[in-house]
């Protein structure tokens, strides 16, 4: 699995679970809405520091952004 897509889809799910729009997350975190859009679209390649900062802003573990969901795991 492409890690950019994995992080982007996990990020989007966790952001939506909070009920935040991309714009709301951007206001709360300091990341731009354009960055968030690119991240969710799998077009950004975040560093490990960025992954950690995104997780802090969401109030989750950085591992939540890195682990495939059970739906993504192919048996």
Buried (B, 14 or more C-beta within 10 A) or exposed (E): EEBBBBBBBBBBEBBEEBEBEBEBBBEEBEBEBEBBBBBBEBEBEBEEEBBBBBBEBBEBEBEBBBEEEEEEEEE
